[in-house]
Structures are given as C-alpha cells and as structure tokens.
Amino acid sequence: MYEYECNGISIKIKIDKGLYSFPRRSATGKSYLGYLLNCLRTMQRVRVYTYENYCDGVSLKSILSSEKYDVVYLDRSDHYYEEFIVDLLEFSKRHLALMDAKYVNHSHPIGIAALVFCKERIEVLASVVPF
C-alpha cells in the first residue's frame, strides 16, 4: 500500500504491485489522480508518464527500468502501452503500474483498478468490476 498527501488530499493506493487499468468511463477522476501524483514527483518515488511524454520521445522503457519509482501512472496509455507491454509486465512484478486507457487488450494480465473519491481522500483499489 502507498500513502501520499498532496494539496490537502490524502491518496491511498491499496494495491502493492502489478499492472492495473481503470475502467474506461470518463469523468471518474483518473486525470485528477494523475495530476496529484505528478505533484508528488519530486518528493516521492512516483512518476506520471503522459501521451505528451511519449510524443516528445521520453523513454518509458528507461523510466520502468530505472528502479527509481514504486508507482508509475500512465495517462492516455491506450495510445502507446502495447509498445512497452513487456517492460510494463516486468516492472509490475516488483512495483505498481496504473494505466488510464480507454481500450485495453485483455490478452495481457492486466488487473482492474477502481477509484473511490471523498472530499479530502482518494483511494485506489483492486476491483472486480468489468470494463
């Protein structure tokens, strides 16, 4: 489990390791979670990787292999995650990768994560809710 605080909001990620994607429904807070995690980047072992990073040529493979991060959040990852699926699966054996993806190839072992929001708290949980 990972616990952080950003802008007065408690973030509790109740998943230890693995590769998880959020359900594809819009307006559930996935981007807001990514924003908050990105704010923690300089103080915690957290990294947010965006589609903009991908387009700019920032290497996701080097981020995943660096061992600098316990949690990596992939924003709009349906545009690029399959290119790095081997690296993501290797990373997720030891750490946690969370993906915001509208379309996920379920032939890969990708779990489903759920977001629970309260006014001052966000929780990320492993879920059994189907896409």
FIKOLZA-1660 file (N, C-alpha, C; in steps of 0.1 Angstrom, whole numbers, plus 5000, padded with zeros to 4 digits):
% residues 131
   i   px   py   pz ch aa at
   1 5008 4988 5000  A  M  N
   1 5000 5000 5000  A  M CA
   1 5009 5012 5000  A  M  C
   2 5004 5022 4993  A  Y  N
   2 5012 5035 4992  A  Y CA
   2 5003 5046 4997  A  Y  C
   3 5008 5055 5005  A  E  N
   3 5001 5066 5011  A  E CA
   3 5008 5079 5008  A  E  C
   4 5001 5089 5003  A  Y  N
   4 5007 5102 5000  A  Y CA
   4 4997 5113 5004  A  Y  C
   5 5002 5125 5004  A  E  N
   5 4993 5137 5006  A  E CA
   5 4997 5148 4997  A  E  C
   6 4987 5154 4990  A  C  N
   6 4990 5164 4980  A  C CA
   6 4979 5174 4981  A  C  C
   7 4982 5187 4983  A  N  N
   7 4972 5198 4983  A  N CA
   7 4961 5195 4993  A  N  C
   8 4964 5189 5004  A  G  N
   8 4954 5186 5015  A  G CA
   8 4946 5174 5012  A  G  C
   9 4949 5166 5002  A  I  N
   9 4941 5155 4998  A  I CA
   9 4950 5142 5001  A  I  C
  10 4944 5133 5008  A  S  N
  10 4950 5120 5011  A  S CA
  10 4948 5111 5000  A  S  C
  11 4959 5105 4995  A  I  N
  11 4959 5095 4984  A  I CA
  11 4963 5081 4990  A  I  C
  12 4955 5072 4990  A  K  N
  12 4958 5058 4995  A  K CA
  12 4956 5049 4983  A  K  C
  13 4967 5043 4979  A  I  N
  13 4967 5032 4969  A  I CA
  13 4968 5019 4976  A  I  C
  14 4957 5012 4976  A  K  N
  14 4957 4999 4983  A  K CA
  14 4960 4987 4974  A  K  C
  15 4970 4989 4966  A  I  N
  15 4975 4978 4957  A  I CA
  15 4990 4978 4959  A  I  C
  16 4996 4967 4961  A  D  N
  16 5011 4966 4963  A  D CA
  16 5019 4966 4950  A  D  C
  17 5015 4958 4941  A  K  N
  17 5023 4957 4929  A  K CA
  17 5014 4951 4918  A  K  C
  18 5018 4952 4906  A  G  N
  18 5010 4947 4894  A  G CA
  18 5008 4958 4884  A  G  C
  19 5001 4954 4874  A  L  N
  19 4997 4962 4863  A  L CA
  19 4982 4963 4862  A  L  C
  20 4976 4975 4864  A  Y  N
  20 4962 4977 4865  A  Y CA
  20 4958 4989 4856  A  Y  C
  21 4946 4987 4851  A  S  N
  21 4940 4997 4843  A  S CA
  21 4926 5001 4849  A  S  C
  22 4923 5014 4848  A  F  N
  22 4910 5019 4853  A  F CA
  22 4899 5016 4843  A  F  C
  23 4887 5014 4847  A  P  N
  23 4876 5013 4837  A  P CA
  23 4875 5025 4828  A  P  C
  24 4870 5023 4816  A  R  N
  24 4871 5033 4806  A  R CA
  24 4861 5045 4807  A  R  C
  25 4853 5044 4817  A  R  N
  25 4843 5055 4818  A  R CA
  25 4850 5068 4820  A  R  C
  26 4845 5079 4814  A  S  N
  26 4850 5092 4815  A  S CA
  26 4845 5099 4828  A  S  C
  27 4852 5109 4832  A  A  N
  27 4848 5118 4843  A  A CA
  27 4848 5110 4856  A  A  C
  28 4858 5102 4859  A  T  N
  28 4858 5094 4871  A  T CA
  28 4869 5099 4880  A  T  C
  29 4878 5108 4875  A  G  N
  29 4889 5113 4884  A  G CA
  29 4902 5108 4880  A  G  C
  30 4903 5100 4870  A  K  N
  30 4916 5094 4866  A  K CA
  30 4927 5105 4863  A  K  C
  31 4923 5115 4856  A  S  N
  31 4932 5125 4852  A  S CA
  31 4936 5134 4865  A  S  C
  32 4926 5136 4873  A  Y  N
  32 4929 5143 4886  A  Y CA
  32 4939 5135 4895  A  Y  C
  33 4937 5122 4895  A  L  N
  33 4947 5114 4903  A  L CA
  33 4961 5115 4897  A  L  C
  34 4961 5115 4883  A  G  N
  34 4974 5117 4877  A  G CA
  34 4980 5130 4880  A  G  C
  35 4972 5141 4880  A  Y  N
  35 4977 5154 4883  A  Y CA
  35 4983 5154 4898  A  Y  C
  36 4976 5149 4907  A  L  N
  36 4980 5148 4921  A  L CA
  36 4993 5140 4922  A  L  C
  37 4994 5129 4916  A  L  N
  37 5006 5121 4916  A  L CA
  37 5018 5128 4910  A  L  C
  38 5015 5135 4900  A  N  N
  38 5026 5143 4893  A  N CA
  38 5031 5154 4902  A  N  C
  39 5023 5159 4911  A  C  N
  39 5027 5169 4921  A  C CA
  39 5037 5163 4931  A  C  C
  40 5036 5150 4933  A  L  N
  40 5044 5143 4943  A  L CA
  40 5058 5139 4937  A  L  C
  41 5059 5141 4924  A  R  N
  41 5071 5135 4917  A  R CA
  41 5084 5138 4923  A  R  C
  42 5086 5150 4927  A  T  N
  42 5100 5154 4933  A  T CA
  42 5102 5149 4947  A  T  C
  43 5091 5145 4954  A  M  N
  43 5092 5142 4968  A  M CA
  43 5091 5127 4971  A  M  C
  44 5085 5120 4961  A  Q  N
  44 5082 5105 4963  A  Q CA
  44 5087 5097 4951  A  Q  C
  45 5086 5084 4953  A  R  N
  45 5091 5075 4942  A  R CA
  45 5079 5072 4933  A  R  C
  46 5073 5083 4927  A  V  N
  46 5062 5083 4919  A  V CA
  46 5065 5089 4905  A  V  C
  47 5060 5084 4894  A  R  N
  47 5062 5090 4881  A  R CA
  47 5049 5089 4873  A  R  C
  48 5046 5100 4867  A  V  N
  48 5034 5101 4858  A  V CA
  48 5040 5102 4844  A  V  C
  49 5036 5093 4835  A  Y  N
  49 5040 5093 4821  A  Y CA
  49 5028 5096 4812  A  Y  C
  50 5029 5106 4804  A  T  N
  50 5018 5111 4796  A  T CA
  50 5020 5108 4781  A  T  C
  51 5009 5110 4774  A  Y  N
  51 5010 5108 4760  A  Y CA
  51 5019 5119 4754  A  Y  C
  52 5019 5131 4760  A  E  N
  52 5028 5141 4756  A  E CA
  52 5043 5137 4758  A  E  C
  53 5046 5130 4769  A  N  N
  53 5059 5125 4771  A  N CA
  53 5063 5115 4760  A  N  C
  54 5054 5107 4756  A  Y  N
  54 5056 5097 4745  A  Y CA
  54 5059 5104 4732  A  Y  C
  55 5051 5114 4729  A  C  N
  55 5052 5121 4716  A  C CA
  55 5066 5129 4716  A  C  C
  56 5070 5133 4728  A  D  N
  56 5083 5141 4729  A  D CA
  56 5095 5131 4729  A  D  C
  57 5093 5118 4729  A  G  N
  57 5104 5109 4729  A  G CA
  57 5110 5105 4742  A  G  C
  58 5103 5109 4753  A  V  N
  58 5107 5105 4766  A  V CA
  58 5106 5089 4767  A  V  C
  59 5116 5083 4771  A  S  N
  59 5117 5068 4771  A  S CA
  59 5110 5062 4783  A  S  C
  60 5098 5056 4781  A  L  N
  60 5091 5048 4791  A  L CA
  60 5099 5036 4796  A  L  C
  61 5106 5030 4786  A  K  N
  61 5114 5018 4790  A  K CA
  61 5125 5022 4800  A  K  C
  62 5131 5033 4798  A  S  N
  62 5142 5037 4808  A  S CA
  62 5136 5041 4821  A  S  C
  63 5124 5047 4821  A  I  N
  63 5117 5050 4834  A  I CA
  63 5114 5037 4842  A  I  C
  64 5109 5027 4835  A  L  N
  64 5105 5015 4841  A  L CA
  64 5117 5007 4846  A  L  C
  65 5128 5008 4839  A  S  N
  65 5140 5000 4843  A  S CA
  65 5149 5007 4852  A  S  C
  66 5146 5020 4856  A  S  N
  66 5155 5028 4864  A  S CA
  66 5155 5024 4879  A  S  C
  67 5144 5017 4884  A  E  N
  67 5143 5014 4898  A  E CA
  67 5142 5026 4907  A  E  C
  68 5139 5038 4901  A  K  N
  68 5136 5050 4909  A  K CA
  68 5122 5051 4914  A  K  C
  69 5113 5043 4908  A  Y  N
  69 5099 5045 4911  A  Y CA
  69 5092 5033 4916  A  Y  C
  70 5083 5035 4926  A  D  N
  70 5075 5024 4931  A  D CA
  70 5062 5024 4924  A  D  C
  71 5057 5036 4920  A  V  N
  71 5044 5037 4913  A  V CA
  71 5046 5045 4900  A  V  C
  72 5041 5040 4889  A  V  N
  72 5041 5047 4877  A  V CA
  72 5027 5048 4872  A  V  C
  73 5023 5060 4869  A  Y  N
  73 5009 5062 4864  A  Y CA
  73 5010 5066 4849  A  Y  C
  74 5003 5058 4840  A  L  N
  74 5004 5061 4826  A  L CA
  74 4991 5067 4822  A  L  C
  75 4992 5080 4817  A  D  N
  75 4980 5087 4813  A  D CA
  75 4978 5086 4798  A  D  C
  76 4965 5083 4794  A  R  N
  76 4961 5081 4780  A  R CA
  76 4970 5070 4774  A  R  C
  77 4972 5060 4781  A  S  N
  77 4981 5049 4777  A  S CA
  77 4977 5040 4766  A  S  C
  78 4964 5041 4762  A  D  N
  78 4960 5032 4751  A  D CA
  78 4966 5036 4738  A  D  C
  79 4972 5048 4738  A  H  N
  79 4980 5052 4726  A  H CA
  79 4993 5045 4724  A  H  C
  80 4999 5040 4735  A  Y  N
  80 5013 5036 4735  A  Y CA
  80 5016 5023 4744  A  Y  C
  81 5008 5019 4753  A  Y  N
  81 5012 5009 4762  A  Y CA
  81 5016 4996 4756  A  Y  C
  82 5010 4992 4745  A  E  N
  82 5013 4979 4740  A  E CA
  82 5027 4978 4734  A  E  C
  83 5032 4990 4731  A  E  N
  83 5046 4990 4726  A  E CA
  83 5056 4987 4737  A  E  C
  84 5052 4989 4750  A  F  N
  84 5060 4987 4762  A  F CA
  84 5055 4976 4771  A  F  C
  85 5046 4967 4766  A  I  N
  85 5039 4957 4774  A  I CA
  85 5049 4948 4781  A  I  C
  86 5060 4944 4775  A  V  N
  86 5070 4935 4781  A  V CA
  86 5076 4942 4793  A  V  C
  87 5080 4955 4791  A  D  N
  87 5086 4963 4801  A  D CA
  87 5076 4965 4813  A  D  C
  88 5064 4968 4810  A  L  N
  88 5054 4971 4820  A  L CA
  88 5051 4958 4828  A  L  C
  89 5051 4947 4822  A  L  N
  89 5049 4934 4829  A  L CA
  89 5061 4931 4838  A  L  C
  90 5073 4934 4833  A  E  N
  90 5085 4931 4842  A  E CA
  90 5085 4941 4854  A  E  C
  91 5082 4954 4851  A  F  N
  91 5081 4964 4862  A  F CA
  91 5071 4960 4872  A  F  C
  92 5059 4955 4867  A  S  N
  92 5048 4952 4877  A  S CA
  92 5050 4940 4885  A  S  C
  93 5061 4932 4883  A  K  N
  93 5064 4921 4892  A  K CA
  93 5069 4927 4905  A  K  C
  94 5075 4939 4905  A  R  N
  94 5081 4944 4917  A  R CA
  94 5075 4957 4922  A  R  C
  95 5067 4964 4913  A  H  N
  95 5062 4977 4916  A  H CA
  95 5048 4978 4910  A  H  C
  96 5042 4990 4911  A  L  N
  96 5028 4992 4906  A  L CA
  96 5028 5001 4894  A  L  C
  97 5021 4997 4884  A  A  N
  97 5018 5005 4872  A  A CA
  97 5003 5006 4871  A  A  C
  98 4998 5019 4870  A  L  N
  98 4984 5022 4869  A  L CA
  98 4982 5028 4855  A  L  C
  99 4972 5024 4847  A  M  N
  99 4970 5029 4834  A  M CA
  99 4957 5035 4833  A  M  C
 100 4956 5047 4826  A  D  N
 100 4944 5053 4822  A  D CA
 100 4943 5050 4807  A  D  C
 101 4935 5040 4804  A  A  N
 101 4934 5036 4790  A  A CA
 101 4919 5033 4787  A  A  C
 102 4914 5038 4776  A  K  N
 102 4900 5036 4772  A  K CA
 102 4899 5022 4766  A  K  C
 103 4909 5017 4759  A  Y  N
 103 4908 5003 4753  A  Y CA
 103 4920 4995 4757  A  Y  C
 104 4918 4984 4763  A  V  N
 104 4928 4975 4769  A  V CA
 104 4927 4961 4762  A  V  C
 105 4939 4956 4758  A  N  N
 105 4940 4943 4753  A  N CA
 105 4940 4933 4765  A  N  C
 106 4930 4926 4767  A  H  N
 106 4929 4917 4779  A  H CA
 106 4936 4904 4777  A  H  C
 107 4943 4902 4766  A  S  N
 107 4951 4890 4765  A  S CA
 107 4964 4891 4773  A  S  C
 108 4966 4903 4778  A  H  N
 108 4977 4906 4788  A  H CA
 108 4972 4905 4802  A  H  C
 109 4980 4901 4812  A  P  N
 109 4975 4900 4826  A  P CA
 109 4974 4914 4832  A  P  C
 110 4963 4921 4829  A  I  N
 110 4961 4935 4834  A  I CA
 110 4949 4935 4843  A  I  C
 111 4952 4939 4856  A  G  N
 111 4941 4939 4866  A  G CA
 111 4932 4952 4864  A  G  C
 112 4921 4952 4871  A  I  N
 112 4912 4964 4870  A  I CA
 112 4913 4971 4884  A  I  C
 113 4915 4984 4883  A  A  N
 113 4916 4993 4895  A  A CA
 113 4904 5001 4895  A  A  C
 114 4900 5005 4907  A  A  N
 114 4888 5014 4910  A  A CA
 114 4893 5026 4918  A  A  C
 115 4886 5037 4915  A  L  N
 115 4888 5049 4923  A  L CA
 115 4877 5052 4932  A  L  C
 116 4880 5056 4944  A  V  N
 116 4869 5060 4954  A  V CA
 116 4873 5074 4958  A  V  C
 117 4864 5083 4956  A  F  N
 117 4866 5097 4960  A  F CA
 117 4858 5101 4971  A  F  C
 118 4864 5109 4980  A  C  N
 118 4857 5116 4990  A  C CA
 118 4863 5131 4989  A  C  C
 119 4857 5140 4997  A  K  N
 119 4862 5154 4996  A  K CA
 119 4877 5155 4998  A  K  C
 120 4882 5148 5007  A  E  N
 120 4896 5150 5011  A  E CA
 120 4904 5137 5010  A  E  C
 121 4899 5127 5002  A  R  N
 121 4906 5115 5002  A  R CA
 121 4903 5108 4988  A  R  C
 122 4913 5102 4983  A  I  N
 122 4912 5093 4971  A  I CA
 122 4918 5080 4974  A  I  C
 123 4911 5069 4971  A  E  N
 123 4916 5056 4973  A  E CA
 123 4916 5049 4960  A  E  C
 124 4927 5041 4957  A  V  N
 124 4928 5033 4946  A  V CA
 124 4928 5018 4951  A  V  C
 125 4918 5010 4945  A  L  N
 125 4917 4997 4950  A  L CA
 125 4917 4987 4938  A  L  C
 126 4921 4975 4940  A  A  N
 126 4919 4964 4930  A  A CA
 126 4904 4962 4929  A  A  C
 127 4899 4960 4917  A  S  N
 127 4885 4958 4915  A  S CA
 127 4882 4945 4908  A  S  C
 128 4869 4941 4909  A  V  N
 128 4864 4930 4901  A  V CA
 128 4854 4935 4891  A  V  C
 129 4852 4948 4890  A  V  N
 129 4841 4954 4881  A  V CA
 129 4846 4952 4867  A  V  C
 130 4838 4947 4858  A  P  N
 130 4842 4945 4844  A  P CA
 130 4842 4958 4837  A  P  C
 131 4851 4959 4826  A  F  N
 131 4851 4971 4818  A  F CA
 131 4838 4972 4811  A  F  C
% end
